[in-house]
């Protein structure tokens, strides 16, 4: 899809005029405006753009996506629920407190030559508005991403760093269980620990714990963790200390990553990684956790695929069928939106009007 020009779109701004692409996070401490995409497995793409200007997301237009029934899952219901039971065995053995178990959905693109993630992003903005929505389109570098992420991985303003981990999902606030609160608190501890490695001693605080946030079709428990970055630490140290995000791995993180690797039959890619921007001149940046995120894989066997990930945090209190249903809840609305059959959004209900 090389005929589409490189582009990034975040926070009411559009960036064009690609100047530089690197995998070196030290570039984020240099100059200019950078789009940042990190795969869950650690591949980093930083793209510097020369022209950044205010621009609203265009209205939904020419996008043809897969029909909702055309998606296949890397783990079916039986394999996923078996994976949940396996995680509970690891918890019983004392190896981990919780682990995030995910699956990647794939569908062939109906018209790959006309498929533009920026057009998909317009449908997402209309059908599933999200606080950390964005687009990164770098066809020559294998990056074509449209995200409707609700979750802040890292925000930086000078030396102040903030993370907004999400743990706990339901259709309504009444659906949230004690398990959801316990899970959130566990991940807050992990994020505090991660930030503590690169922040000044005693500076890491939790200004908000387990706040209920309304999103299209569901609610989340969201916490806020903040710290002051040490003078000798920048983006490279911050990413090294905190990646992959704690909310999409588990606790302890190293044990959870081992379990995830054994149970998930393939890479997550941009899903559960990071997607966002850094303004090196102003010392600011905002990177979302790559959830509620679509990406085009043009190198897929059998032809270009649209991909989307969904998952759930598994604890001792997890019910395998309920966790599967949570992954379905997180995916169903977005798969409808991505089909191109846009419906108006109503935050108070789980289905389009």
Secondary structure, 3 states (H helix, E strand, C coil): CCCCCCEEEECCEEEEEEEEEECCHHHHHCCCEEEEEECCCCCEEEEEEEEEEECCCCCCCCCCCCCHHHCEECCCHHHHHHHHHHHHHHHHCCCCCEEEEEEEEEEECCCHHHCCHHHHHHHHHHHCCCCEEEEEEEHHHCEEEEEEECCEEEEEECCEEEEECEEEEECCHHHCCHHHHHHHHHHHHHHHHHHHCCECCCCCEEEEEEEEEEECCEEEEEEEEEEEECCCCCHHHHHHHHCCCHHHCEECHHHHHHHHHHHCCCCCCCCCCEEEEEECCCCEEEEEECCCEEEEECCCCCCCEEEEEEEEEECCCCCHHHHHHHHHHHHHHHHHHHCCCCCCCCCCCCCCC
